[in-house]
Each structure stands twice: as structure tokens, then as C-alpha cells.
Amino acid sequence: MYTIDRLMKIKTLALLFVFLLVSVPGFTQMDKTNAKKLKKVTKLYKKKKYVDAGVLTREVINDYPINENLWNLYNQVMYANYRSSTFLFNRYNITVEGEDVSSIKAIKTSLDHVFKKSKYDYHNAIYYSNTCLPYNVRSSSLLRTMHVDGGYFTTDSVSTESNDLFSLGEEEFKAKNFQKAIGYYQKAYNVDTSNYKALLYIGDSYFSIEYYGQAAVYFRRAMKKQPLLNEPVKYLADVLMKKGEYKQALDIAKQSLLVYPEESMMVQIHTILEKQNSDKDLQRNWVLRLAPANTVLDTNYRKQFFDKLLHFDHYVHAKEGAEKNYESTGIRRSYVDISHEKYLEVLSWKKMLEATAGEDIPALAYARKMESQGMLAPYVFISLFNVDCYSQYRDFIDTNKELAVRYINEFLIVTD
């Protein structure tokens, strides 16, 4: 299965890469002060002082927020800290006794954060690298896996027999025995038709042996089984690309933005348009996000990463006094008057734009344009998608699909 540990598995080569980072081309133009900090990071990492190495790396990123090499380094350091701490927090089972259920829950949540701080720090490293690097395919996919997919499908809901057969299929797939893998996946699905992954991986197996037509059939079946999961949509777009069916591939890629606006699909839309020699291109008007998404309950322990929030300081303060109007999802409470903005994320952007009206802030120019045309919500939910706003995004798409489609066709994909 695509767990976070499997996707982020560290190999010896990756560890050596960290020690050599200070000499890669991405750092050659760095000022002397920060270059010295990076050398110290290397020394701290070798001594397994990962927390200190992370603090220093964060300081450097504050000066170079869109440097991909720095974010790779920070993710690597935080992952090393998480892995070194895993054996400790896995040994604890938190038990709190008492009669006040809400207080007990709050205490357990706080203790959980204390014992698993390194895990949250690592997950937040992925989160921040995704908000600061456009088209960060890897971080985007990891965040989807971590925060969204499990809400729709987990192997816990599948019978043991089906899971066992699926595991045998995985072994054959890894050994590149794709026909045998298909057999096991099919048996897994026959035993328990709720095993959506079995359908998906039958399609993936057919894709691997270049039976693209059959692959497409199974990806479509997986989409029908789990319409709010993005993996089969991505895979179907891939297979249509392989078949040279670019128009259909583009339609599916655009459809995926109504399921989950993943960075890989933004890249794919650009690629498809190139393949078509189209006079259109993807114009998402991405901006650097200097603060995590405003939330009513910060269950992911998102700390402010940047020392200087600039215009995003207005965004951060926008929720003050407004939180009472919103559910934990960031969607307006049912009893609150509809004159109040429905989504906390959109409210925060509107407040930021209002507070900076008249100021020359190029990063906000397109947001102002979108607000004036009634397109601010689809802009922030699709082009600037943030996983912490998934519930708001999902509600927006479900209740404003036509507006979202119009945004994609008229504002996101435009004549170059």
C-alpha cells in the first residue's frame, strides 16, 4: 500500500545526498551567512542532531522560500528526526481516566502531540513545501494520501481474505509478473467487491504490459466505485495520453480538478496542451503562501513557518471574531445568516484583499481581478488548493460545479 513510510523510504544514497547538498548548483548563489548555516546543518545532521539542523534550515528557507533544494533538505532532516523518534512514541499508549469526556479528549490530544511531535513536524514539512513550491507533485500526492484518501477507502473495510489475495497480487506485481498479479487482484475483487484498490491495480497491471484499452476499462470501473478518489482519474488520463487520445485525456484531467486539484494534474494539463500544439496553456497564477490555511481547529499543529508574513498577516487575523460562524470544516454554520461568507478560506482572502486595497502587491493582483469577476472562490480552491481546505473545496464543487467548470475553461486554461 502507498503509506507515507513506503513513499518516503530512505536509502543510503539519499542520506549521502544530504551531506553533499551544500555544494549543489541550487545553493551557489547563496549569501555567505546562509551558506555557513547550511554547512553547520550538514555537521548537525551527521551528529544526528536533527531538531537543531531543522531549525537552521528553516532560518535559511525564510530568506529563500522557493528554493527547491532547501525544501528537499528540510524534508529530509524532518524525516530523519521522525524516523529516529518512531521507536519511542510507538511504545506509548495514552490512557486518561475521568468523567469529563471533552476534557479527557483534549488532554489525550495534547499528550498525543507531545509524544508524536516529530511526526507532526515531518508532516508539516511536507505541507509547507507544497505551499511554497508550485507543481510540487510529490508533496501534493503525499498530502492527498495522508489527509483525504482514507476518508473514502481503507483496507480495514475489506475482508481479510480479499486483503490477503491483494497482497499476493502486490508481490507478483513487484516481481513484474503482471499476468499473475492480475489473477490475484481479480480474485481479491471477486471475494469482496468493496476492494476498490483491486480494480485500480488490475488497471495498473494492464498499463504495465501496455494493454492500454483494458487498463482504461478498469480505471473507469475504479472511478465509478470511488468517484471522489483521484488516483483512478489520474491513471485514466495517463493511459489516454499513452493512446494518443489527447482530447479525451484533457477532459479527464480537467475532471480531476473537480475531484482533487493535485499538482500532477496541473502538470499533465500543460503537457497535454503541448502535445496538441494548442494555442492555450495553463495559467494558474500561483502565489507564495506565507501562512498555513486558517482553520477553526488546528488539528495538524500547523505553526507559522515564516518570520515575516507580509500581506498574509491580514489573512491570519481575518478569522479573529469570525470563527464562531464556522464549523470545524471551515464551512458556515447552518444557523448563521447567509449574508456571511460561506467559506472561511474565501473570507480570509477577502479580508486580506480589503486590508491591502490601494497597496501595490503584485502577488495579489490576480486575486483582486478574480474577486471583481466573482471568481475568487474557484481561484483559491482550485488554482491555490490547500489540503486543509479540502472540506470547503468539496462543498464548493458539489454546490457550484458549473462555476468551477467555467473557471477551469475560461480562466485556468487560456490562450497563451
C-alpha positions as CSV (number, residue, x, y, z in Angstrom):
1,M,0.0,0.0,0.0
2,Y,1.1,3.6,-0.6
3,T,1.9,4.5,3.0
4,I,3.9,7.6,3.9
5,D,6.8,5.4,5.0
6,R,6.9,3.5,1.8
7,L,6.8,6.7,-0.3
8,M,9.5,8.3,1.8
9,K,11.8,5.3,2.3
10,I,15.3,6.5,2.9
11,K,18.2,4.7,1.1
12,T,21.9,5.1,1.7
13,L,22.2,7.2,-1.4
14,A,19.6,9.6,-0.1
15,L,21.4,10.0,3.2
16,L,24.7,10.8,1.4
17,F,22.8,13.3,-0.8
18,V,22.1,15.4,2.3
19,F,25.7,15.7,3.2
20,L,26.5,16.9,-0.3
21,L,23.7,19.4,-0.6
22,V,25.8,22.5,0.3
23,S,27.7,22.1,-3.0
24,V,24.8,21.6,-5.4
25,P,24.1,24.3,-8.0
26,G,20.9,25.4,-6.3
27,F,23.0,26.9,-3.4
28,T,25.8,28.5,-5.4
29,Q,24.2,32.0,-5.3
30,M,23.5,32.0,-1.6
31,D,24.9,34.7,0.7
32,K,27.8,33.8,3.0
33,T,25.8,33.9,6.2
34,N,23.3,31.3,5.0
35,A,25.9,29.3,3.3
36,K,27.7,28.9,6.7
37,K,24.4,27.9,8.2
38,L,24.0,25.1,5.7
39,K,27.5,23.8,6.4
40,K,26.5,23.7,10.0
41,V,23.3,21.8,9.1
42,T,25.4,19.1,7.5
43,K,27.5,18.8,10.6
44,L,24.5,18.6,12.9
45,Y,22.9,16.0,10.6
46,K,25.9,13.8,10.8
47,K,25.7,14.1,14.6
48,K,22.0,13.1,14.4
49,K,21.0,16.5,15.9
50,Y,18.1,16.7,13.6
51,V,16.0,19.2,15.5
52,D,18.8,21.7,15.5
53,A,19.5,21.0,11.9
54,G,15.9,21.6,11.1
55,V,15.8,25.0,13.0
56,L,18.8,26.2,11.0
57,T,17.4,25.0,7.7
58,R,14.2,26.8,8.4
59,E,16.1,30.1,9.0
60,V,17.7,29.7,5.6
61,I,14.4,29.0,3.9
62,N,13.0,32.2,5.4
63,D,15.4,34.0,3.1
64,Y,15.0,31.7,0.1
65,P,11.4,30.5,0.4
66,I,11.0,29.0,-3.1
67,N,14.4,27.2,-3.3
68,E,13.5,23.5,-4.1
69,N,16.8,22.2,-2.9
70,L,16.3,23.8,0.5
71,W,12.9,22.3,0.9
72,N,14.2,18.9,-0.1
73,L,16.8,19.2,2.6
74,Y,14.3,20.3,5.2
75,N,12.0,17.4,4.4
76,Q,14.9,15.0,4.6
77,V,16.0,16.4,8.0
78,M,12.5,16.3,9.5
79,Y,12.0,12.8,8.1
80,A,15.2,11.6,9.8
81,N,14.1,13.1,13.1
82,Y,10.7,11.4,12.7
83,R,12.3,8.0,12.0
84,S,14.7,8.3,14.9
85,S,11.8,9.1,17.2
86,T,9.4,6.4,15.9
87,F,10.5,3.7,18.2
88,L,9.9,5.9,21.2
89,F,6.3,7.1,20.6
90,N,5.2,3.7,19.3
91,R,5.8,2.3,22.8
92,Y,3.3,4.6,24.4
93,N,-0.5,4.0,24.8
94,I,-2.1,7.1,26.3
95,T,-4.9,6.4,28.8
96,V,-6.6,9.2,30.8
97,E,-9.4,8.5,33.3
98,G,-12.2,10.8,34.4
99,E,-15.8,11.8,33.8
100,D,-15.5,14.9,31.7
101,V,-15.4,13.4,28.2
102,S,-14.5,16.7,26.4
103,S,-11.6,17.4,28.8
104,I,-10.3,13.9,28.6
105,K,-10.3,14.2,24.8
106,A,-8.4,17.5,24.9
107,I,-5.8,16.1,27.3
108,K,-5.3,13.0,25.1
109,T,-4.9,15.2,22.0
110,S,-2.3,17.4,23.8
111,L,-0.4,14.3,25.0
112,D,-0.5,12.7,21.6
113,H,1.1,15.9,20.1
114,V,3.8,15.8,22.7
115,F,4.7,12.2,22.1
116,K,4.4,12.5,18.3
117,K,5.8,15.9,17.8
118,S,8.4,14.7,15.4
119,K,5.7,13.1,13.2
120,Y,3.7,16.3,13.0
121,D,6.9,18.3,12.3
122,Y,7.7,16.0,9.4
123,H,4.2,16.0,8.0
124,N,4.2,19.8,8.2
125,A,7.5,19.9,6.4
126,I,5.6,18.2,3.5
127,Y,2.7,20.6,3.9
128,Y,4.8,23.8,3.8
129,S,7.0,22.6,0.9
130,N,3.7,22.0,-1.0
131,T,2.5,25.6,-0.3
132,C,5.8,27.2,-1.2
133,L,6.8,25.2,-4.4
134,P,4.4,25.3,-7.4
135,Y,3.9,22.0,-9.2
136,N,5.4,20.0,-6.2
137,V,3.9,16.7,-7.4
138,R,5.4,14.5,-4.7
139,S,4.3,16.6,-1.7
140,S,0.8,17.1,-3.2
141,S,0.3,13.3,-3.7
142,L,1.6,12.6,-0.2
143,L,-0.8,15.1,1.4
144,R,-3.7,13.6,-0.5
145,T,-2.7,10.1,0.7
146,M,-2.3,11.4,4.3
147,H,-5.4,13.6,4.7
148,V,-8.0,12.7,2.2
149,D,-8.0,9.2,0.7
150,G,-8.5,7.4,4.0
151,G,-11.8,9.2,4.4
152,Y,-13.2,7.3,1.4
153,F,-11.4,3.9,1.4
154,T,-9.2,1.9,3.7
155,T,-8.3,-1.8,3.6
156,D,-9.9,-2.1,7.1
157,S,-13.3,-2.2,5.4
158,V,-12.2,-5.1,3.2
159,S,-12.4,-8.7,4.2
160,T,-9.2,-10.5,5.4
161,E,-9.4,-13.0,2.5
162,S,-9.6,-10.2,-0.1
163,N,-6.7,-8.3,1.5
164,D,-4.6,-11.5,1.6
165,L,-5.2,-12.1,-2.1
166,F,-4.5,-8.5,-2.9
167,S,-1.1,-8.8,-1.0
168,L,-0.2,-11.8,-3.2
169,G,-1.0,-9.7,-6.2
170,E,1.3,-6.9,-4.9
171,E,4.1,-9.4,-4.6
172,E,3.7,-10.6,-8.2
173,F,3.4,-7.0,-9.4
174,K,6.7,-6.1,-7.7
175,A,8.3,-9.1,-9.3
176,K,6.9,-7.9,-12.7
177,N,4.7,-11.0,-13.1
178,F,1.9,-8.8,-14.2
179,Q,-0.4,-11.5,-15.5
180,K,-0.2,-13.4,-12.2
181,A,-0.8,-10.1,-10.4
182,I,-4.0,-9.5,-12.4
183,G,-5.2,-13.0,-11.4
184,Y,-4.8,-12.3,-7.7
185,Y,-6.2,-8.8,-7.9
186,Q,-9.3,-10.2,-9.7
187,K,-9.7,-12.9,-7.1
188,A,-9.4,-10.3,-4.4
189,Y,-12.2,-8.3,-6.0
190,N,-14.4,-11.3,-6.6
191,V,-14.2,-12.2,-2.9
192,D,-15.0,-8.6,-1.8
193,T,-16.3,-6.1,-4.3
194,S,-15.7,-3.3,-1.9
195,N,-12.0,-3.7,-2.6
196,Y,-11.6,-0.7,-4.9
197,K,-7.8,-1.0,-4.9
198,A,-8.1,-4.4,-6.6
199,L,-9.8,-2.8,-9.6
200,L,-7.3,0.0,-9.7
201,Y,-4.3,-2.3,-9.7
202,I,-5.8,-4.6,-12.3
203,G,-5.8,-1.5,-14.5
204,D,-2.3,-0.6,-13.4
205,S,-1.1,-4.1,-14.3
206,Y,-2.6,-3.9,-17.8
207,F,-1.0,-0.5,-18.1
208,S,2.4,-2.0,-17.3
209,I,2.1,-4.6,-20.1
210,E,0.8,-1.8,-22.4
211,Y,-2.7,-3.2,-22.7
212,Y,-4.0,0.4,-22.6
213,G,-7.5,-0.4,-23.7
214,Q,-8.0,-2.9,-20.8
215,A,-6.3,-0.5,-18.4
216,A,-8.8,2.2,-19.3
217,V,-11.7,-0.1,-18.7
218,Y,-10.6,-0.9,-15.1
219,F,-9.6,2.7,-14.3
220,R,-13.1,3.7,-15.3
221,R,-14.6,1.0,-13.1
222,A,-12.5,2.1,-10.2
223,M,-13.7,5.7,-10.8
224,K,-17.3,4.5,-10.7
225,K,-16.6,2.6,-7.5
226,Q,-14.9,5.6,-5.7
227,P,-15.9,8.8,-7.6
228,L,-14.2,11.1,-5.0
229,L,-10.8,9.5,-5.2
230,N,-8.3,11.0,-7.6
231,E,-6.0,8.1,-8.3
232,P,-8.1,6.3,-11.0
233,V,-8.8,9.7,-12.6
234,K,-5.0,10.4,-12.8
235,Y,-4.3,6.9,-14.2
236,L,-7.1,7.1,-16.8
237,A,-5.6,10.4,-18.0
238,D,-2.2,8.8,-18.2
239,V,-3.5,5.9,-20.3
240,L,-5.4,8.1,-22.7
241,M,-2.2,10.1,-23.1
242,K,-0.4,6.9,-24.0
243,K,-3.0,6.1,-26.6
244,G,-2.6,9.5,-28.1
245,E,-6.2,10.4,-27.3
246,Y,-5.3,13.9,-26.2
247,K,-8.8,15.5,-26.3
248,Q,-10.2,12.8,-24.0
249,A,-7.1,12.9,-21.8
250,L,-7.6,16.7,-21.4
251,D,-11.3,16.2,-20.5
252,I,-10.4,13.7,-17.8
253,A,-7.5,15.8,-16.5
254,K,-9.9,18.8,-16.1
255,Q,-12.4,16.4,-14.5
256,S,-9.8,15.5,-11.9
257,L,-9.7,19.1,-10.8
258,L,-13.2,18.6,-9.6
259,V,-12.2,15.6,-7.6
260,Y,-8.9,16.8,-6.1
261,P,-6.7,19.6,-7.6
262,E,-3.5,17.7,-7.5
263,E,-0.2,19.2,-8.7
264,S,0.5,16.3,-11.0
265,M,-2.7,17.1,-12.9
266,M,-1.8,20.7,-13.3
267,V,1.5,19.5,-14.9
268,Q,-0.4,17.0,-17.0
269,I,-2.8,19.6,-18.4
270,H,0.2,21.7,-19.5
271,T,1.7,18.6,-21.1
272,I,-1.4,17.6,-23.0
273,L,-1.9,21.1,-24.4
274,E,1.7,21.0,-25.6
275,K,1.1,17.6,-27.3
276,Q,-1.9,19.1,-29.0
277,N,0.1,22.1,-30.2
278,S,-2.7,24.1,-28.7
279,D,-2.6,27.9,-28.5
280,K,-3.8,27.6,-24.9
281,D,-1.9,26.9,-21.8
282,L,-2.4,26.5,-18.0
283,Q,-2.3,29.9,-16.3
284,R,-3.0,29.2,-12.6
285,N,-1.4,32.5,-11.3
286,W,0.2,30.8,-8.4
287,V,1.3,32.8,-5.4
288,L,3.7,32.1,-2.5
289,R,1.6,31.3,0.6
290,L,3.3,32.8,3.7
291,A,0.9,31.3,6.2
292,P,-1.0,28.0,6.7
293,A,-4.7,27.9,5.9
294,N,-6.9,29.4,8.5
295,T,-8.8,26.7,10.4
296,V,-11.2,26.7,13.3
297,L,-9.4,23.8,15.0
298,D,-5.7,23.3,14.2
299,T,-5.7,19.5,14.5
300,N,-2.5,19.3,12.4
301,Y,-0.5,21.7,14.6
302,R,0.5,24.0,11.8
303,K,2.8,26.6,13.2
304,Q,3.8,29.8,11.4
305,F,6.8,28.8,9.3
306,F,7.8,32.3,8.1
307,D,9.0,35.1,10.4
308,K,7.6,37.8,8.1
309,L,4.1,37.2,6.9
310,L,3.8,40.5,4.9
311,H,0.3,40.8,3.4
312,F,-0.6,37.3,4.8
313,D,-0.6,38.9,8.2
314,H,-4.0,40.2,7.3
315,Y,-5.1,36.8,6.2
316,V,-4.0,35.2,9.5
317,H,-6.0,37.8,11.5
318,A,-9.1,37.5,9.3
319,K,-10.6,34.7,11.3
320,E,-10.5,36.6,14.6
321,G,-14.0,37.0,15.7
322,A,-15.3,35.1,12.7
323,E,-14.5,31.6,14.0
324,K,-17.9,31.3,15.8
325,N,-19.6,31.5,12.4
326,Y,-17.9,28.4,11.1
327,E,-17.9,24.6,11.7
328,S,-14.6,22.8,12.2
329,T,-14.7,22.2,8.5
330,G,-14.5,26.0,7.8
331,I,-18.0,26.0,6.3
332,R,-20.5,28.5,7.6
333,R,-22.8,27.1,10.4
334,S,-26.4,26.4,9.3
335,Y,-27.9,29.0,11.7
336,V,-25.6,31.8,10.6
337,D,-27.2,34.4,8.2
338,I,-26.3,33.7,4.5
339,S,-25.0,37.3,4.3
340,H,-21.8,36.0,5.9
341,E,-19.3,34.4,3.6
342,K,-19.9,30.7,3.4
343,Y,-16.2,29.6,3.5
344,L,-13.6,30.6,6.0
345,E,-10.8,30.4,3.3
346,V,-12.7,32.8,1.0
347,L,-13.4,35.1,3.9
348,S,-9.7,35.2,4.8
349,W,-8.7,36.1,1.2
350,K,-11.4,38.8,1.0
351,K,-10.2,40.3,4.3
352,M,-6.6,40.3,3.1
353,L,-7.6,42.0,-0.2
354,E,-9.7,44.6,1.6
355,A,-6.9,45.4,4.1
356,T,-4.3,45.8,1.3
357,A,-6.6,47.8,-1.0
358,G,-4.6,50.6,-2.7
359,E,-1.2,48.9,-2.0
360,D,1.0,47.7,-4.8
361,I,1.2,44.0,-4.1
362,P,1.7,42.1,-7.4
363,A,1.1,38.7,-5.7
364,L,-2.5,39.8,-5.0
365,A,-3.3,41.4,-8.3
366,Y,-4.9,38.4,-9.9
367,A,-6.9,37.6,-6.8
368,R,-8.3,41.1,-7.0
369,K,-9.2,40.5,-10.6
370,M,-10.9,37.2,-9.7
371,E,-12.8,38.9,-6.9
372,S,-14.1,41.6,-9.2
373,Q,-15.4,38.9,-11.6
374,G,-16.9,36.6,-9.0
375,M,-14.2,34.0,-9.4
376,L,-12.3,34.3,-6.1
377,A,-13.7,31.1,-4.7
378,P,-12.7,28.8,-7.6
379,Y,-9.4,30.6,-7.9
380,V,-8.4,29.9,-4.3
381,F,-10.0,26.4,-4.1
382,I,-8.6,25.1,-7.5
383,S,-5.5,27.1,-8.6
384,L,-4.3,27.7,-5.0
385,F,-5.7,24.5,-3.5
386,N,-4.7,23.8,0.1
387,V,-5.4,20.4,1.7
388,D,-6.5,22.0,4.9
389,C,-9.4,23.5,3.0
390,Y,-10.5,20.2,1.4
391,S,-13.9,20.1,3.1
392,Q,-14.6,23.7,1.9
393,Y,-13.4,22.8,-1.6
394,R,-15.5,19.7,-1.7
395,D,-18.6,21.6,-0.7
396,F,-17.9,24.4,-3.2
397,I,-17.5,21.9,-6.1
398,D,-20.7,20.0,-5.0
399,T,-22.8,23.1,-4.9
400,N,-21.1,25.3,-7.6
401,K,-20.0,22.8,-10.2
402,E,-20.9,25.0,-13.2
403,L,-19.0,27.9,-11.8
404,A,-15.9,25.7,-11.2
405,V,-16.1,24.3,-14.7
406,R,-16.4,27.8,-16.1
407,Y,-13.3,28.9,-14.1
408,I,-11.3,26.0,-15.5
409,N,-12.3,26.6,-19.1
410,E,-12.2,30.4,-19.1
411,F,-9.6,31.4,-16.5
412,L,-7.3,28.5,-15.8
413,I,-6.8,27.2,-19.3
414,V,-6.5,30.3,-21.5
415,T,-5.0,31.4,-24.8
416,D,-1.2,31.8,-24.3
